[in-house]
Amino acid sequence: MKKHVDFTDKELRTAIRRGYIQFGGNTKLKIYGLLNCSSGKRMKRANCVFFETEEEALAEGYRPCGNCMRSSYQKWKQDAEKGRRD
């Protein structure tokens, strides 16, 4: 997990271009999604973190965005509900 505030704009663009960053997350809501998600573009820079993989985001306790990652979100939601029933 990498914090947005730790990057200059140029470093951030380079990391995205090289594939070191593929997903963005919101530290307050614990949600991650695609970098081009309209929901994610509205978050404050101070609350923004980046992940290289989905697995990394999930390991940090973040859930998929219901807007840009619908199928991943639905699977996460089903797994969460199943866990509550067990």
Secondary structure, DSSP 8 states (H G I E B T S, - for coil): -EEGGGS-HHHHHHHHHTTS--EEEETTTTEEEETT-TTGGGS-GGGEEEESSHHHHHHTT-EE-TTT-HHHHHHHHHHHHHHHH-
